Structure formats: C-alpha cells, structure tokens
Amino acid sequence: GKYRLKRLSSIVKKSQAFIFTSGAGLGVDSGLPDFRGKHGLWKAYPHLKDLGLSFAEMSNPTWFSKDPHLIWGFWSHRIGMYRNMNAHKGFDIMKKWADSVNGDYFVFTSNVDGAYQSKGFKESNILECHGSSRWMQCTEPCDNDIWSGDTIDMPAIDSMFKAEGDLPKCRNCGELARPNVLMFGDWDFIPDRTEEQHQRYSEFLHNIQGKRVVIVEIGAGYDVPTVRSQSENLTRELQDAFLIRINPRDVNVPFDISKKSEVLQTTGLFALEDIDKYLFNKNLNLT
C-alpha cells in the first residue's frame, strides 16, 4: 500500500529521464474498448461475432481487396472513436513528470490512436511501433507516400457496421487508401514514418546512458508482447533503470529484473494518480 507508493514516488522524483511504454490497456480509462480476447471485440462490434471473426482476423489487410466496405467500417468506427476520445488525466500526469526532467523522455507505444500527441507530447519523442491511424497510405501501395488523415471525412457506417458510399482514396493514384497501421500478416505497411521514429528513439537511448531512468509501462499484456519485452529489455540494458509495471492482469516480471521493478495491479489512471499524490510538492522540480 502506502509504503510502496511512497517508495515509487521517491523513485519517480529522483529520475533524470522517463520512458513511457504502453499497450491497449492504457486507453481503457479513456473509455476505449478492450479488444483483449474475442469477447472484448465482439462487445464493441457485435456483427463480427456473427461473422465469427477475431481481432487478428479482422485486423488483416486482405480485407481491403476481399471486402473493403467491411474493413473500412471497422476502421471508420475506430478512427471516429479515437477522434472523439477524451484522453484521461493520467496523460497529464505523465506529461508533468516528463516536463520535470526538461523533456528528457520518450514514448514507446503499440497504440495507434494518437492519444499522446493529443495531450501535448512531442511528435519527435514518440515511437508508435504499429504505426498510427491518423496517417494514411495507398493499399497497393503505389509509392511510399504517407499523408495525414486528420481532415479526411470517415465514411458513414450502416447497421451491419459496414462503411457506406465512397471510401478514402490514395491521393496519388486514386486507388483505395488505408490507415498507415501495421496489421496482422501485413506486407504492404509503409514503414518509413515508424523507422524515422525508431532512429530518434535509438539516439535518445544513446543520450541517456548513465542517467537514472524510470520506465513506466501501462496496459501492456501478453497478447502483443512487443511493448512488454521492450520494457524488460530496457530495464536489463540501461545501467540505472527502474521499471514500474501497471496492469490489472499479467503483472509478473522476470526474476532477473525483479529487484529493479515494481508492479501495481490496477489501471494506468489510478496508479499514476496514486504515485503522483505522494510527490511531495506538486510544483517541485522532481530532479
């Protein structure tokens, strides 16, 4: 209880750099559905239950040729949800911690919702390892062009969750467009934007060698282990790193980093608020 939170707040306070890693669980406090397991998806998209489709099966680019209105219905709804989302107060807390170390932070997320950008995190300090639904590309693809989808009207959706009318088109060749998101079995994803993010992330990791680093991981389960293993590897490789793993489930940490980590079995918002409460003076520079 309290002792653990006090200890964590003192670790946060002494930190000289932050790495915020996150999976789908981070969005749950903002009201986003949890697609974990078939039932989470089917609760959000009942018609996919009738079709017997899992998240991995639906999040597959072959639908763009097989049934473009079905997959664009799925994406139109998701993008609409992300655009209307009120990202929760936990983002403000993370941003405050990041500002306290003069912006020496990086975000590593598998989320494609653009939530960090909407809360003022710098585009240059974010790695979206699965791309972003805020950017578009050609389905063919005709070239490596990626463009912002923020001003594109999303197609309306019928009662079966299928997109109606015209679907977004490639701005270069006029073929069908798609989100610049890495889906399952995706050979057409254009990685240029993500690769540039990887490059900046590598430079950041190089520059924080020798600093006290706190890794705050939120909502990264076993389903897509990319984020989880990233947090664990950073904890091993960075000489003075500490991992705070926040998740209502999947909370264990590997034995070899157990002394450099602490687990909070709750959602991101509650955990961040609890730790932040113990940072003695809200206006204090936390270094």
Backbone as a ProteinNet text record, in pm:
[ID]
protein_1_A
[PRIMARY]
GKYRLKRLSSIVKKSQAFIFTSGAGLGVDSGLPDFRGKHGLWKAYPHLKDLGLSFAEMSNPTWFSKDPHLIWGFWSHRIGMYRNMNAHKGFDIMKKWADSVNGDYFVFTSNVDGAYQSKGFKESNILECHGSSRWMQCTEPCDNDIWSGDTIDMPAIDSMFKAEGDLPKCRNCGELARPNVLMFGDWDFIPDRTEEQHQRYSEFLHNIQGKRVVIVEIGAGYDVPTVRSQSENLTRELQDAFLIRINPRDVNVPFDISKKSEVLQTTGLFALEDIDKYLFNKNLNLT
[TERTIARY]
78.6	0	82.2	64.5	123.2	274.7	338.2	484.5	534.8	467.9	509.7	494.3	381.5	356.6	457.4	490.1	589.2	724.4	758.1	886.2	888	778.8	772.3	777.2	707.8	709.3	849.4	923.2	1060	1150.7	1124.2	1199.2	1168	1039.7	997.8	1063.6	1065.3	1118.2	1266.4	1339.7	1485.1	1522.1	1421.9	1450.1	1506.4	1595.6	1652.2	1598.7	1529.6	1468.5	1356.7	1258	1145.1	1126.5	1088.3	1039.9	900.5	801.8	663	629.6	608	572.6	426.7	354.1	212.1	153.1	51.9	-28	-173.3	-262.1	-404.3	-468.4	-417.1	-475.8	-474.3	-383.2	-375.5	-503.2	-567.4	-684.5	-814.3	-813.2	-938	-994.5	-906.4	-952.3	-1007.8	-977.8	-1033.3	-1164	-1209.8	-1335.9	-1323.2	-1199.5	-1183.5	-1212.6	-1271.8	-1298.4	-1168	-1173.1	-1058.3	-1080.7	-998	-1017.2	-956.6	-913.3	-848.9	-945.2	-899.7	-984.2	-1101.1	-1169.3	-1277.8	-1391.6	-1414.5	-1535	-1527.2	-1407.3	-1389.6	-1422.9	-1375.5	-1400.6	-1548.6	-1609.5	-1748.1	-1845.5	-1805.2	-1888.7	-1893.4	-1777	-1769.7	-1829.8	-1813.7	-1861.3	-1941.7	-2068.8	-2148.9	-2155.6	-2154.9	-2167.4	-2047.4	-1931.5	-1814.4	-1830.6	-1913.1	-1942.8	-2021.9	-2121.5	-2199.8	-2109.2	-2006.5	-1913.4	-1806.1	-1802	-1703.9	-1561.2	-1542.7	-1408.3	-1342.3	-1216.7	-1138.9	-1074.2	-1012.8	-946.3	-835.6	-755.6	-644.7	-697.3	-808.9	-865.6	-923.4	-983	-1042.3	-934.1	-829.6	-721.6	-620.5	-672	-587.4	-608.9	-500.1	-513.9	-577.3	-589.2	-651.2	-796.3	-859.6	-998.1	-1009.8	-901.6	-910.5	-940.9	-898.9	-939.6	-1062.5	-1074.9	-1186.9	-1320.9	-1321.8	-1445.5	-1411.1	-1375.7	-1327.7	-1427.7	-1558.2	-1657	-1662	-1634.4	-1631.4	-1513.3	-1393.4	-1276.4	-1276.6	-1331.4	-1337.9	-1446.4	-1547.9	-1645.9	-1578.2	-1495.1	-1418.1	-1325.8	-1251.2	-1157.3	-1227.5	-1334.3	-1407.9	-1459.9	-1512.2	-1563.5	-1450.9	-1339.8	-1226.9	-1169.1	-1149.5	-1090.8	-1185.9	-1316.7	-1416.6	-1406.8	-1389.3	-1375.5	-1250.8	-1138.8	-1013.5	-1025.1	-1092.2	-1106.5	-1190.9	-1291.2	-1381.4	-1333.3	-1224.1	-1178.4	-1126.2	-1161	-1101	-992.9	-868	-760.3	-756.3	-743	-762.2	-648.9	-673.5	-584.4	-445.2	-435.6	-304.7	-202.3	-249.2	-158.5	-99.8	-184.4	-136.8	-30.4	-51.1	46.7	179.8	172.7	296.8	366.1	286.8	343.3	411.9	351.2	409.8	544.9	549.3	675.6	780.2	736.5	828.7	885.2	799.4	844.3	941.9	925.5	1009.6	1155.1	1180.1	1318.8	1358.9	1301.4	1331.1	1305.9	1199.1	1160.5	1251	1327	1412.8	1329.9	1245.3	1155.1	1132.1	1081.5	1036	915.5	827.3	710.2	731.2	706.5	711.3	575.3	492.9	356.9	315.6	232.7	174.7	37.1	-7.3	-138.1	-132.3	-242.7	-244.4	-342.3	-378.2	-487.6	-443	-311.1	-263.7	-293.5	-320.1	-360.3	-249.5	-124.3	-15.3	-3	-9.3	0.2	-112.8	-233.1	-348.1	-332.1	-242.8	-220.8	-89.9	-35.7	79.4	216.5	223.5	354.8	411.1	541.6	600.8	608.8	569.1	576.2	716.2	819.2	957.5	1001.8	916.7	952.6	860.6	802.9	706.2	743.6	742	758.4	629.1	558.5	437	474.8	506.3	568.2	474.5	343.7	249.1	189.4	255.1	202.7	92.4	16.4	-86.2	-206.2	-324.8	-448.3	-472.4	-389.2	-403.8	-334.9	-264.2	-192.2	-245.5	-243.9	-297.1	-186.8	-213.1	-123.8	-208.3	-147.3	-215.5	-221	-330.5	-339	-250	-217	-141.7	-3.5	86.1	88.1	160.2	112.4	171	308.1	329	463.4	468.2	574.9	593.6	528.6	438.8	378.6	287.3	298.3	210	156.5	26	-29.5	-123.7	-143.1	-228	-373.5	-439.4	-580.4	-672.2	-614.1	-693.4	-811	-795.9	-903.9	-994.3	-967.2	-1047.6	-1178.3	-1290.7	-1419.7	-1425	-1453.5	-1465.8	-1602.1	-1605.2	-1733.7	-1836.1	-1962.3	-2070.3	-2076.2	-2140.2	-2144.1	-2289.5	-2323	-2461.7	-2481.5	-2600.8	-2634.2	-2549.3	-2490.3	-2401.7	-2255.4	-2235.1	-2100.5	-2017.9	-2085.6	-2011.6	-2008	-1896.9	-1886.2	-1978.3	-2039.6	-2130.4	-2065.2	-2103.7	-2061.7	-1914.3	-1857.8	-1718.2	-1621.8	-1518.1	-1413.9	-1293.4	-1212.3	-1093.4	-1002.7	-953.3	-871.7	-727.7	-636.5	-496.8	-489	-413.7	-408.6	-319.1	-248.7	-159.4	-217.6	-272.3	-317.6	-468.5	-538.1	-683.8	-735.1	-642	-684.8	-728.5	-775.4	-821.5	-707.2	-737.9	-639.7	-667.6	-575.1	-589	-508.8	-537.8	-454.7	-311.8	-216	-75.3	-48.1	-117.1	-110	-59.6	32	82.8	-20.1	-86.4	-189	-126.4	-209	-155.9	-129.1	-13.1	21.3	25.4	84.1	77.6	207.1	203	322.8	322.9	214.1	202.4	218.9	237.1	257.3	382.6	370.1	486.5	553.9	676.6	737.5	815.7	818.4	911	893.8	769.2	745.6	791.1	755.8	792.5	945	1009.7	1156.4	1225.5	1170.5	1226.9	1210.4	1095.5	1074	1175.5	1200.2	1299.2	1437.2	1471.4	1600.7	1614.1	1510.4	1514.3	1519.3	1448.1	1445	1584.9	1653.7	1790.4	1883.4	1870.2	1953.9	1924.7	1796.7	1757	1820.4	1810.7	1866.6	2017.9	2081.3	2225.7	2257.5	2174	2199.6	2168.4	2086.3	2051.8	2139	2239.1	2331.4	2382.7	2379.5	2435	2335.7	2218.5	2118.8	2028.9	1965.3	1863.8	1735.6	1692.6	1577.7	1464.4	1343.3	1226.4	1143.7	1113.6	1028.8	889.7	791.7	654.8	576.6	541.5	469.5	323.6	233.5	90.8	14.1	-59.9	-155.4	-94.3	23.6	88.7	83.7	-7.1	-24.6	57.4	22.3	94.4	43.6	-77.2	-137.8	-46.7	5.1	102.5	225.5	319.8	426.4	534.5	523.2	627.1	662.8	560.8	583.8	640.6	582.8	625.4	773.8	813.7	954.1	1046.6	996.4	1075.2	1106.7	1003.5	1023	1125.5	1112.9	1201.5	1346	1362	1497.9	1563.9	1485.9	1540.4	1586.1	1504.5	1537.9	1668.7	1689.5	1814.9	1932.9	1911.9	2025.6	2070.5	1974.8	2013.3	2065.3	2181.7	2252	2174.1	2108	2038.3	1890.1	1823.3	1681.8	1593.7	1470.4	1371.6	1240.1	1175.9	1050.5	930.7	832.5	703.6	602.9	560.3	465.7	324.2	235.9	98.5	2.6	-74	-165.1	-259.5	-389.9	-480.5	-455.1	-395.7	-362.9	-217.3	-172.7	-37.9	69.8	69.7	154.8	295.3	323.9	455.3	570.1	688.7	808.5	911.1	997.7	1100.6	1189.9	1232.8	1309.4	1435.5	1502.9	1632.1	1619.3	1498.2	1484.3	1392	1360	1262.3	1310.7	1442.6	1494.6	1493.8	1477.3	1477.3	1336.2	1235.7	1099.5	998.2	882.3	770.9	643.7	544.7	422.2	303.2	214.8	90.4	-24.6	-104.3	-210.5	-339.3	-339.1	-455.2	-446.2	-537.4	-531.6	-435.1	-397	-298.9	-338	-462.4	-506.7	-493.9	-544.7	-539.6	-395.9	-313	-174.5	-100	-115.6	-45.5	-92.8	-224.4	-276.8	-222.7	-216.7	-167.7	-21.7	61.6	204.3	219	144.7	158	119	21.6	-23.6	91.9	187.3	296.6	418.2	413.1	523.1	504.3	592.7	562.8	504.1	568.9	521.1	493.2	367.7	326.1	411.4	461	533	683.3	723.7	865.3	922.6	1043	1114.7	1155.2	1117.9	1131.2	1273.1	1369.9	1503.3	1570
-120.8	0	126.5	204	337.7	336.2	239.8	236.9	222.4	132.6	107.8	233.5	302.5	423.9	533.1	543.1	643.4	611.4	482.2	441.4	472.7	441	466.8	616.2	696.1	839.2	895.4	837.3	888.2	844.4	727.5	683.3	775.7	806.7	897.5	1034.1	1079.2	1210.9	1223	1113	1117.2	1088.4	1053.6	1015.6	1132.5	1099.8	1203	1191.2	1080.1	1060.6	958.2	968.8	875.4	807.3	679.4	610.8	559	606.5	563.4	459	335.6	230	191.5	161.7	132.2	45.1	-32.5	-112.9	-70.1	-154.8	-119.1	-84.2	-143	-119	27.7	106.6	248.4	322.3	280.8	352.2	321.3	216.2	173.5	282.9	354.4	463.9	582.4	587.5	693.8	648.3	528	477.6	396.9	364	281.1	135.3	58.8	-82.1	-160.5	-263.4	-352.9	-468	-475.1	-579.7	-713.3	-723.1	-845.2	-963.2	-1069.9	-1188.4	-1157	-1258.5	-1238.1	-1157.2	-1175	-1116.2	-965.3	-912.1	-766.7	-705.4	-770.9	-722.3	-733.2	-847.2	-871.8	-781.8	-741.8	-648.4	-514.1	-474.2	-347.1	-359.7	-477.6	-499.7	-629.8	-625.1	-748.8	-822.3	-746.3	-812.1	-901	-871.4	-956	-1090.9	-1091.6	-1218.9	-1308	-1246.1	-1323.2	-1379.7	-1302.4	-1348.2	-1440.2	-1449.9	-1536.8	-1487.7	-1354.1	-1300.9	-1251.3	-1288.9	-1239.3	-1105.7	-1039.8	-911.8	-930.2	-1035.1	-1059.7	-1086.6	-1158.6	-1189.6	-1063.8	-976.4	-853.7	-752.8	-749.8	-652.3	-708.8	-747.2	-810.5	-739.4	-695.9	-612.1	-681.6	-815	-881.9	-836.8	-786.7	-738.3	-619.7	-542.7	-426.6	-469.5	-591	-639.7	-730.2	-806	-902.1	-834.5	-740.9	-672.5	-534.1	-439.5	-308.5	-234.4	-253.9	-182.1	-237.2	-366.7	-426.5	-370.6	-375	-331	-178.9	-104.8	39.8	77.1	-7.8	12	0.1	-102.5	-129.9	-10.8	36.9	145.9	280.2	301.2	427.6	444.8	335.4	340.6	364.1	292	307.7	449.1	499.4	633.6	738.5	718.7	809.6	810.3	690.2	675.2	749	731.1	795.9	948.5	995.5	1141.2	1202.4	1128.2	1180.8	1151.6	1078.1	1032.8	1149	1147.4	1240.1	1164.4	1178.5	1102.9	1140.6	1040.2	1059.6	1138.3	1171.1	1259	1197.8	1065.7	1000.8	1055.4	1094.8	1153.6	1285.2	1363.8	1492.4	1469.7	1364.3	1332.4	1290.6	1203.1	1161.1	1281.6	1371.3	1490.4	1579.2	1590.5	1671.4	1611.6	1478.3	1412.7	1435.8	1424.6	1444.2	1585.8	1684.3	1823.9	1848.1	1770.7	1790.9	1751.8	1671.5	1634.8	1705.3	1822.2	1904.2	1830.9	1755.2	1690.5	1575.3	1521	1405.4	1277.1	1252.9	1137.9	1082.9	961.1	903.4	815.1	808	721.1	605.5	482.5	364.3	296.3	304.2	250.5	167	66.8	-11.5	43.6	148	206.4	291.5	292.8	363.4	481.2	525.6	623.1	769	795.2	933.9	1006.8	931.5	994.4	1080.7	1034.1	1112.5	1249.1	1250.7	1378.9	1472.4	1414.5	1499.4	1562.1	1504.8	1558.1	1636.8	1674.8	1765.4	1700	1567.6	1502.4	1534.3	1557	1598.8	1482.3	1510.5	1411.9	1349.7	1431.4	1383.6	1292.9	1278.2	1195.1	1073.9	1031.6	921.2	817.5	691.2	580.8	498.7	497.7	417.7	292.3	184.5	69.1	-0.9	24.2	-33.6	71.3	187.3	292.7	371.1	448	534.9	545	540.4	550.4	693.9	787.2	927	953.6	854.2	869.5	766.8	804	718.5	679.2	570.7	526.9	456.5	428.1	354.9	206.1	137.5	-7.7	-86.8	-27.4	-104.8	-150.1	-66.9	77.8	125.2	238.2	286.9	350.2	410.6	455.9	465.8	525.9	526.8	644.8	713.6	834.4	800.5	880.6	871.5	1012.4	1025.5	1160.1	1162.2	1281.2	1295.4	1267.1	1187.9	1157	1241.8	1336.1	1410.6	1487.1	1532.4	1613.4	1531.6	1402.1	1317.3	1279.7	1299.2	1255.4	1103.5	1044.5	899.4	857.7	744.9	701.1	668.9	691.9	654	501.5	451.5	306.1	261.6	151.3	101.7	13.7	-43.5	-118.6	-245.4	-290.9	-408.3	-365.5	-237.1	-183.3	-181.7	-184.1	-171.4	-24.7	15.4	153.9	172.9	292	322.1	424.5	420.2	524.2	517	635.5	641.8	612.7	539	507.9	597.7	624	709.6	656	747.3	710.4	759.1	689.9	732.7	867.1	959.8	1094.2	1099.2	989.2	987.9	910.7	791	708.3	687.8	728.1	714.1	576.3	482	350.4	367	256.4	260	297.8	385.5	418.4	332.3	334.9	259.4	331.1	303	362	306.6	392.4	351.4	280.7	165.6	85.7	-52.7	-105.2	-240.1	-340.5	-409.1	-506.2	-645.3	-746.2	-883.4	-934.5	-997.9	-1050.3	-940.2	-826.7	-706	-685.5	-709	-691.8	-556.9	-481.2	-355	-231.8	-253.3	-140.6	-63.1	69.8	153.3	197.4	148.9	166.7	296.7	385	499.6	587.2	621.7	710.8	643.2	515.5	439.5	422.9	402.7	386.8	515.4	630.1	758	771.2	725.9	728.7	638.7	519.7	426.3	491	563.6	631.8	732.3	814.3	915	848.1	735.2	659.9	604.7	551.1	499.6	609.6	727.8	841.6	879.5	879.6	910.9	811.1	680.6	578	595.4	634.5	658.1	775.9	880	1002.6	990.6	892.5	883.8	783.4	727.5	635	701.7	627.7	680.9	762.6	792.8	867.6	771	824.1	745.2	750	633.8	627.4	548.8	604.8	530	493.4	363.3	313	290.3	361	347.2	272.3	146.8	64.6	50.7	80.8	74.9	-9.7	-107.2	-180.7	-259.1	-314.3	-395.1	-541.4	-616.7	-756.7	-850.7	-978.8	-1081.6	-1093.9	-1040.1	-1060.8	-1012.8	-891.1	-836.8	-802	-896	-882	-779.1	-711.1	-614.3	-515.9	-453.5	-345.8	-402.7	-513.8	-578.2	-616	-677.8	-720.4	-599.5	-493.2	-369.5	-314.9	-308.1	-257.6	-342.4	-473.6	-565.3	-553.5	-544	-531.8	-400.4	-292.4	-162.6	-170.7	-238	-250	-326.6	-426.8	-503.4	-421.4	-353.1	-294.4	-160.3	-79.4	51.4	29.7	87.4	55.1	99.8	216.3	267.4	286.4	175.8	184	117.3	166.6	104.8	96.6	-20.7	-43.4	-40.4	43	39.6	-21.3	-142.1	-213.5	-199.3	-138.9	-113.3	-191.1	-281.5	-364.2	-437.8	-436.9	-513.5	-664.4	-710.2	-853	-864	-985.9	-1007.1	-926.8	-935	-841.6	-891.1	-1018.2	-1066	-1005.6	-1001.9	-958.6	-1071.3	-1080.4	-1185.3	-1172.2	-1285.5	-1289.5	-1203	-1202.6	-1132.3	-980.1	-925.9	-779.6	-746.1	-847.4	-824.3	-721.1	-708.2	-609.2	-468.3	-458.1	-326.4	-290.4	-350.8	-324.8	-334.8	-278.1	-284.3	-295.4	-367.4	-392.6	-330.5	-263.3	-213	-276.8	-356.2	-431.8	-349.5	-252	-165.2	-100.9	-6.8	58.8	177.4	226.6	333.9	458.7	501.9	626.6	620.8	513.4	501.7	497.7	418.3	404.3	537.5	607.4	734.6	838.1	842.3	936.8	905.1	774.9	734.1	773.1	745.7	780.4	932.5	1000.5	1146.5	1215.5	1156.9	1212.1	1225.3	1130.2	1126.7	1208.5	1267	1355.7	1483.1	1500.9	1586.4	1722.3	1790.9	1925.2	1928.8	1954.4	1949.8	2040	2151.9	2249.3	2223.6	2120.9	2093.7	2043	2084.8	2019.7	1882.1	1776.8	1643.2	1587	1661.5	1602.3	1596.7
0	0	0	107.4	114.1	101.8	169.8	167.8	24	-50.1	-188.4	-273.4	-254.2	-332.8	-297.7	-168.5	-127	-190.6	-188.9	-247.6	-397	-465.1	-608.4	-638.1	-555.8	-582.5	-561.4	-467.1	-448	-564	-622.3	-740.7	-859.5	-876	-984.1	-964.4	-839.1	-806.9	-840.7	-821.1	-844.1	-989.9	-1069.3	-1207.3	-1287.8	-1381.9	-1470.6	-1613.2	-1641.4	-1773.8	-1758.9	-1845.2	-1842.4	-1977.5	-1971.4	-2091.9	-2057.6	-2133.1	-2110.9	-2216.6	-2172.7	-2267.9	-2243.4	-2350.8	-2329	-2437.6	-2395.3	-2486.8	-2475.9	-2527.7	-2538.7	-2404.7	-2295.4	-2163.5	-2121.7	-2180.4	-2144.7	-2183.3	-2292	-2342.6	-2269.6	-2187.8	-2122.8	-2031.7	-1959.6	-1872.9	-1952.2	-2083	-2168	-2232.2	-2194.8	-2247.7	-2375.6	-2415.6	-2535.5	-2499.7	-2594.1	-2563.6	-2551.9	-2471.4	-2457	-2554.2	-2657.8	-2759.9	-2719	-2594.2	-2548.1	-2560.3	-2623.3	-2640.7	-2733.7	-2780.2	-2876	-2814.7	-2684.6	-2626.6	-2618.2	-2592.1	-2590.5	-2725.6	-2830.1	-2966.5	-3000	-2966.7	-3004.7	-2929.1	-2807.8	-2733.2	-2807.3	-2862.9	-2935.1	-3075.4	-3138.1	-3275.9	-3283.4	-3241.3	-3235	-3370	-3482	-3612.7	-3642.8	-3582.6	-3607	-3537.7	-3433.4	-3366.3	-3461.6	-3530.6	-3628.3	-3736.9	-3774.3	-3878.1	-3820	-3685.6	-3618.7	-3630.5	-3644.2	-3668.2	-3539.3	-3520.7	-3406.5	-3445.1	-3347.4	-3375.1	-3478.6	-3461.7	-3555.3	-3695.5	-3704.5	-3836.6	-3901.4	-3819.5	-3874.1	-3908.9	-3826.8	-3846.5	-3945.9	-4061.5	-4162.3	-4295.9	-4359.2	-4479.1	-4600.1	-4598.3	-4714.6	-4734	-4625.1	-4637.8	-4732.8	-4749.5	-4838.8	-4982.2	-5019.6	-5151.6	-5143.5	-5032.6	-5020.4	-4994.6	-4897.8	-4861	-4804.1	-4895.1	-4848.3	-4760	-4783.6	-4701.3	-4558.3	-4545.2	-4410.7	-4330.5	-4389	-4311.7	-4293.1	-4390	-4370	-4267.1	-4253.8	-4146.1	-4010.2	-3999	-3876.7	-3844.6	-3945.9	-3923.3	-3906.5	-3981.5	-3970.2	-3827.8	-3772.2	-3635.7	-3536	-3552.9	-3460.2	-3466.4	-3587.7	-3603.2	-3545.1	-3566.8	-3508.5	-3356.3	-3300.8	-3155.8	-3105.1	-3176.5	-3135.8	-3145.3	-3250.4	-3267.4	-3156.1	-3110	-3005.4	-2864.6	-2855.2	-2723.6	-2640.4	-2513.2	-2417.8	-2343.6	-2386.1	-2320.5	-2171.7	-2084.8	-1940.2	-1873	-1747.2	-1672.2	-1648.5	-1662.6	-1647.5	-1746.5	-1866.3	-1965.4	-1914.2	-1846.5	-1792.3	-1685.3	-1606.4	-1501	-1565	-1666.1	-1734.2	-1796.9	-1856.1	-1921.5	-1818.1	-1700.9	-1592.7	-1549.8	-1536.1	-1499.6	-1609	-1734.5	-1847.2	-1847.4	-1820.1	-1816.9	-1701.4	-1593.1	-1474.9	-1500.2	-1604.3	-1639.1	-1769.5	-1788.5	-1907	-2038.8	-2040.6	-2165.2	-2206.1	-2110	-2140.6	-2128.1	-2226.7	-2220.3	-2360	-2363.6	-2490.5	-2463.2	-2560.8	-2553.3	-2650.3	-2604.1	-2691.3	-2678.1	-2783.3	-2769.6	-2890.8	-2864	-2974.3	-3010.8	-2938.2	-2967.5	-3093.4	-3165.8	-3294.7	-3290.2	-3168.3	-3154	-3151.4	-3146.2	-3143.2	-3012.9	-2905.9	-2778.9	-2719.2	-2725.9	-2665.8	-2732.8	-2866.6	-2938.6	-2896.5	-2877.8	-2842.5	-2704.4	-2622	-2486.8	-2477.4	-2590.7	-2589.7	-2585.1	-2596.4	-2607.2	-2746.1	-2753.7	-2880.4	-2978.8	-3102.3	-3210.4	-3219.3	-3192.4	-3207.3	-3092.2	-2987.8	-2871.4	-2858.8	-2971.2	-2967.6	-3072.6	-3030.3	-3125.2	-3123.5	-3236	-3248.6	-3327.3	-3255.3	-3321.9	-3420.9	-3409.9	-3506.6	-3599.5	-3608.2	-3694.6	-3624.8	-3705.2	-3647.6	-3739.8	-3678.9	-3757.4	-3804.2	-3758.4	-3800.9	-3934	-3985.6	-4112.7	-4212.9	-4340.8	-4446.5	-4545.2	-4617.6	-4724.5	-4831.2	-4944.3	-5051.8	-5017.6	-5056.9	-5030.6	-5125.6	-5241.4	-5341.2	-5291.9	-5234.7	-5239.9	-5367	-5423.3	-5549	-5526.5	-5408.6	-5369.3	-5216.9	-5164.1	-5017.8	-4948.9	-5017.1	-4960.9	-4842.6	-4736.9	-4620	-4597.1	-4575.3	-4554.9	-4435.2	-4379	-4260.8	-4296.4	-4211.9	-4234.2	-4147.4	-4072.8	-3973.9	-4033.6	-4158.5	-4217.1	-4308.8	-4318.8	-4408	-4338.2	-4409.1	-4353.5	-4357.3	-4243.7	-4239.1	-4296.3	-4370.6	-4425.9	-4316.4	-4347.9	-4255.4	-4247.3	-4140.3	-4118.1	-4109.3	-4175.4	-4168.9	-4045.8	-4032.4	-3910.7	-3896.7	-4007.2	-4001	-3983.6	-3949.8	-3931.1	-4058.8	-4173.5	-4299.4	-4340.1	-4401.4	-4448.6	-4568.5	-4575.6	-4686.9	-4779.9	-4906.7	-5001.9	-5035.4	-5065.2	-5110.3	-4996	-5028.8	-4930.2	-4957	-4854.4	-4875.3	-4986.3	-5067.7	-5184.4	-5168.9	-5235.2	-5239.2	-5311.3	-5252.8	-5312.1	-5436.4	-5464	-5580.2	-5698.7	-5671.4	-5784.1	-5785.8	-5677.6	-5676	-5636.1	-5611.4	-5559.9	-5414	-5355.1	-5216.8	-5121.5	-5024.4	-4919.8	-4797.1	-4703.7	-4578.3	-4470.2	-4341.8	-4236.1	-4242.2	-4206.4	-4202.3	-4069	-4054.1	-3932.1	-3969.5	-3889.5	-3913.3	-3863.4	-3957.6	-3920	-3916.1	-3898.5	-3891.2	-4032.5	-4052.4	-4184.8	-4288.8	-4251.7	-4334.9	-4412.6	-4543.8	-4627	-4697.2	-4685.9	-4759.4	-4671.1	-4541.6	-4449.4	-4492.1	-4503.4	-4538.2	-4408.2	-4383.2	-4250.4	-4231.6	-4333.6	-4328.9	-4204.6	-4172.6	-4057.9	-3928.5	-3913	-3792.7	-3783.7	-3899.3	-3898.6	-3854.2	-3896.4	-3850.3	-3699	-3647	-3501.7	-3431.3	-3488.4	-3431.6	-3424.2	-3530.3	-3536.8	-3421.9	-3401.9	-3294.1	-3156.2	-3145	-3019.2	-2986.9	-3087.6	-3067.8	-3019.7	-3079.7	-3039.1	-2893.7	-2859.9	-2721.6	-2624.5	-2655	-2565.7	-2551.1	-2660.4	-2656.9	-2563.3	-2571.3	-2494.5	-2345.6	-2307.1	-2163.4	-2088.6	-2156.5	-2087.7	-1960.8	-1850.5	-1725.4	-1643.5	-1700.8	-1623.5	-1546.4	-1440.4	-1369.3	-1451.5	-1498.2	-1589.4	-1525.2	-1529.8	-1484.9	-1607.3	-1619.1	-1727.2	-1668.6	-1721.5	-1673	-1780.6	-1752.2	-1851.1	-1809.5	-1902	-1870.4	-1971.9	-1920.1	-2003.4	-2117.4	-2094.4	-2198.9	-2158.1	-2218.7	-2179.7	-2266.4	-2258.1	-2334.1	-2477.7	-2505.7	-2637.9	-2750.3	-2732.6	-2827.8	-2745.4	-2733.9	-2633	-2666	-2781.1	-2823.5	-2712.9	-2654.9	-2557.6	-2428.4	-2387	-2262.6	-2267.6	-2378	-2387.4	-2402.8	-2466.1	-2476.9	-2336.5	-2251.1	-2113.6	-2039.5	-2054.1	-1980.7	-2030.6	-2162.7	-2217.2	-2176.7	-2176.4	-2133.1	-1987.5	-1905	-1761.8	-1744.9	-1830.8	-1824.6	-1875.7	-1988.3	-2060.6	-2003.6	-1955.7	-1902.3	-1760.3	-1735.4	-1612.1	-1488	-1496	-1377.6	-1409.1	-1440.3	-1480	-1376.2	-1365.4	-1277.6	-1353.4	-1348.1	-1421	-1325.9	-1359	-1288.5	-1385.5	-1357	-1445.1	-1388.5	-1468.2	-1423.8	-1514	-1454.3	-1533.3	-1437.9	-1466.2	-1379.8	-1388	-1502.9	-1519	-1562.5	-1587.5	-1645.6	-1572.1	-1438.1	-1363.5	-1330.3	-1352.9	-1306.9	-1389.1	-1328.1	-1400.9	-1396	-1497.8	-1496.2	-1373.2	-1323.4	-1198.5	-1205.1	-1320.9	-1328.1	-1315.3	-1332.5	-1312.9	-1195.1	-1114.1	-1006.5	-905.1	-887.6	-791.4	-849.7	-982.2	-1048.6	-1094.8	-1032.5	-1081	-969.2	-994.8	-900.2	-983.5	-929.1	-1003.7	-930.7	-1005.7	-948.3	-1024.8	-954.3	-1021.4	-1027.6	-1118.2	-1134.2	-1272.3	-1302.8	-1433.2	-1426.8	-1544	-1554.2	-1478.3	-1496.4	-1434	-1282.4	-1221.3	-1074.1	-1024.3	-1090.9	-1046.1	-1055.7	-1167	-1185.3	-1082.9	-1059.4	-959.9	-821.4	-788.9	-656.8	-636.4	-736.3	-722.8	-715.8	-802.3	-811	-679.9	-610.4	-481	-382.2	-392.5	-294.8	-337.8	-456.3	-494.7	-412.5	-316.4	-200.8	-236	-327.8	-358.8	-507.7	-543	-683.2	-772	-716.9	-800.8	-802.2	-727.6	-714.4	-845.4	-876.8	-985.6	-933	-1002.9	-943.3	-945.6	-999	-1007.4	-870.4
[MASK]
+++++++++++++++++++++++++++++++++++++++++++++++++++++++++++++++++++++++++++++++++++++++++++++++++++++++++++++++++++++++++++++++++++++++++++++++++++++++++++++++++++++++++++++++++++++++++++++++++++++++++++++++++++++++++++++++++++++++++++++++++++++++++++++++++++++++++++++++++++++++++++++++

